[in-house]
Amino acid sequence: MTTSARLLRLLSLLQSRRDWTGPELAGRLEVTTRTIRNDMDRLRGLGYPVEATPGVQGGYRLGVGASMPPLLLDDDEAVAVAVGLRTAASGMVDGIEETSVRALAKVEQMLPSRLRRRVNAVQTYTVTVPPSGPRVDADVLATIAAACRDHERLRFDYRDHSGTASLRVAEPHRLVNSGRRWYLVAWDVDRADWRTFRVDRVSPRTPTGPRFRPREAPEVADYVTRGATMATWRYTGRVRLLAPLASLEGRLPSVASVESSDEDSCVVLVGSDSPVMLAHHIGLLDVDFEVLGPPELAERVRALAARYARAAGSFDAQWTG
């Protein structure tokens, strides 16, 4: 590998991850750590702000410079960037539409014709539905994403669905884009539990920090889907279904949350717009069950049971009279 090719490969590695040790880079490029040190000096001479941490491991990081250095992209990355910029130009993030168009013009100007045709094909045969959901601020997204990447605590003002404001301290894990909304999955320090936050309701306080050790997190896509759906329910109920969970596969609502299960039963949290609808939905599962709460659900189940009993009784009276 020539020196120029090695420098390009080295720069690509530095751009793909925040921190590298000297031995890691040397192993990737199949050179000595001394060669890595010399190549870092060459990159600094070209204007790239490479930061070094002294020590046996010889850590390196591509820092923040006074100007934006060139980025190295392969063909697929270049197409992905161009398509992503076109999407961002008409997306749900405030403040980046105009800058996305400018960046796209620069990227497309440099694309070879074969790649430009691929990008144009996507644009020509894609219909974009105008966004109608809440818009989020690009700087807020960038701040949260950086805190997720660097494992730094976030302090932020938050408004819940009822409009109540509070100051939250969280260990951010992932940003999730679902439909027309952005969510943050994070460990809420004060509540000692995982929480989902709507990003359009988040106002970060700076600076971020201190750093934290990442925790084992739930599967974020499923966690956000269930949490976002449950937040829209007006009523929720806990019931014990007297049947094995496996026998209910495909019959439980996709948004039901299973709290516990054993060989003979399972406890689930389900929701609906009213206790009446909730009682009907549970009955449609066609298994025996116990209402664990709230009282409104138990009341509706009693009323429904009485109505069914009267209906069956009137039928019996006709045939025995």
N, C-alpha and C positions, 0 to 999 in steps of 0.2 A: 504494500500500500504506500503510495507516495505521500510526502508530507502534506501537500494540499488536500488530498483526499482524506487523510487522517484528521486534519484540522476540521474539515467539514463534518466528519463523523463525530468528532469530539464535541463540536458545538451542538450538533443534533442531540446528543446524549444530555448535555447540560440543560437544554431547553425542555427535555422530556420529564425531568424530575428536579425537585428542589435541591437536594443534597447528594453528593457523591463522595466516596472516599477515593484516595489515590489508587489503592490496590484494585478497587472495583473497576475504575476506568481503565487501568492498565490491563486487567483481565479481559475486558470487553474488546479492547483494541489490540491485544496481544503484543504489548510493548512493555517496557520497564517503567517504574514509577518516576525515574529520572527523566525519561522522554515525556511523560505527562507533565512534569513541572516545566520543562522547556516549551512544550506546546501551549501551556497556560500563559507563559510570557509572550508567546507569539500572538495569542488571542488578545491579550491586553494591548499589545502594540497596534492591533487592528481596531481598537476602540471598544472591545467587549469588556464590561466591568466584572471580571472574574474575581471572586473573593476566596481567600484561602484561610483555612484554620490550621494553625501549627500543631504538630504532634506526629506520633508514629503513623496514624492513619491518614494524615494529610487530606483533610476534608476540603471540598471545593463546592462553590455555589455561584451561579450566574446572577450577579447582583443587579441593582437598579442603577442605570447610568444617566447621564445628562440628556441623552437622546436615544431614540429607538434604533437599535442595530438591526441589520437585515435578519429575517427569519428564513430558515431552511425548511422547505416543504417538498415532499415527494408528490407524484401525480395525484394519488388518491386524496392526500391531505389538501392539496390545492383546490381540488373539486369540492371537497367537503367545506372548506372555508368559503368559497364563492357561493355555494348553495345556502350555507348558513347565513351569510351576510344578506342575501336576497330575502330570506325568511325574516331576519331581524328587522329589515327595512319596513315591514308591514306587520310587526308582531305586537306583543303585549308589554314590552319594556319601554318605559318613557325615557326620552332623551338620547336614544341611539339610532332613531330612524335616519336622520340626516347624515350622521357620522358613518352609519352602515353603508349608505349609498356612496359616500366618498371613498370609503375603504374598498368597496366592491369595484368601483371604477379603476382603482389602482391595481387590484388583483387581476381583473380581467384584461387589463392592458398588457400584463406580463405573461398571461397564459398562452401557451402554444395553441395553434388552431385546433388541434385534435382535442385538447381539453376544453377549449372554449365551446366547441360543438356539444360536448357532453353537458356542460352547464346550461347552455341555451335550450337544449332539449328538455331538461327538467323544468325550466322556466316556462317554455312555450306550452307544455302539456300539463301544467299544474294550475288549478283554479284555487285562489285563496279566498276564504270566507272572511269578511271584515271582522276584527275582534270586537267582542261585546262585553267581556268580563272585566274585572278590576285590573288596572295597569300597575306595574311595579316600577320602582326607580332603579335605573341601571347601577347607580353608585351603591345602593343598598344591596343589590345582588352581588356586586363585586366584593363588598365588605364582608358579607356572610360567607361567600365562597372562599375568600382568603382565610377567614377564621377556621373554616372546616379543614382547609388544607394544612394550616399551620398548627392545628390543635390548640387554639387560643379561645379562652372563654369570651362570651359575648354578654354585654349588658345592654338592654334595650327596653324602650317603652313599648307597651303592647296594648292594643284595644281588642277585646274579645268580641264575639258575635253580638253581644248585647250592648256594646259600646263602652263597657267598663275598662278604665285604663289602669295599668299596673306596671311596675318596674320588674323586669325578669332578668335573672342571671342564669345562663345556660352554657352547656358544652355542646357546640354545634357538631352535627354528624354529617348530614347530607341535605342538599337542596333537591326538591322533587318538583318537576313540572307535570301537572296532571290537568289535562284539558286546557282550560283557560286560566288556571290559577297556579301560583308558585307556593310551595310549602317548605318550611324548615323542620327537619326532624332533629331534635336535640334533647339532651339530658337536662331537665330542669333541676338546678342545684337546690333551690329552696324546697321544692316538692319531692325531691329524691325519686324522680320517675321520668320515663320518656314522655315527651309531649310533641305535638304537631302544631306549628304556628303558621298562620297565613302571612306570607312575606309582605303583602300590601298593607298589613296592619303593624308592621315592625318598623321602629325608628331607632337604629343602633346609636349607642353612645360610644364615643372614642376617648381614649385609646382602648383597644382590645387587650385581653390578657388577664391573668397569667396563663401559661401553657398548662395543658392537662394530659394525662395518659388516657388514650381512647378506651372506651368501654365496649363490651360485647353488645351490639345493637340488634334490634329486631329487623326483619326483612322489610326494608323501607317502603317498597312499592305497595305491598299488601297492607302495611301499617298505616300509610297515608290514605289509601283507598277506604279502609274501614273507618278510620278516624274522621275523614272528611264527610263520609256518609252519615255517621252517627251524629255529627254536629248539626245536620239538617233535620234530624228527627225531633218532633215536638214531644213525643212520649217514648220512653224505653221501658222494657220489662225484663225481669230475670225469671227464667223458668227452668225446672228440672224435667227433661224429657226422659220418660221411663223406657228407653230403648238405647241400644248401643249406638255410638256415634257412627260406626261404619254402616249401619243399616239405614242411616239418614242421608247418606251421600247422594248429592244431586237433588235433595228435597229441601234442605235448609236454604233460606235466602242467602245469596252470595255475600251480603253485608252482615250476616249474623256473626257474633263473636262468641267463640266457644271458650268458656272460662275453665271448665274441668270436665273430665270424663272418666268412666271406669267401664267394666265389662257389661254393666247392665243399664247405665244411664249416662246422661251428660247435662251439664248446666250451661245454658246459652243466654246471651244478652241479645235481644231483638228490639226493633223499633218500628214506629209507624207514625202517621199524622194524628191518630186518636186512639184512645183505649179500645174503642169498639173495633176498629180495623185490626188492631193488634190481637185482640181476642179471636177474631175470625181467622187471621193468618196462622195463629198457633194451632187452632182446631183443624186447619187444612192439612197439617202434618200427619194426621190420622194415627197418633200415638197417645197413650196416657201421659199426663204431665201434672206437675205441681207448680203452682204459682208461688214464687219466692218474693215477689214485689213488683211494683208498688201496690198499695191498697186499691187504687183506681182500677188496675187490671183485674185484681181478684173480684171486685164488684161487678165488672162487665162480664167476666166469665160466669159468675153466678146468675146474672140476668139472662145471659145467653143460654145457660143450661136450663133455666126455668122455662124459657120460651120454647126450646126444643122439647122439653117434657110435656108442655101443654099441647104442642102440635102432635106428638105421638099419642097422648091421651085422647085427644079428640078423634083420631083415627081409630083407636081401639074401641071407643064408645060407639062409633058407627057400626062396627062389625059385630059387636056383642049386644047391641040394643035390639 
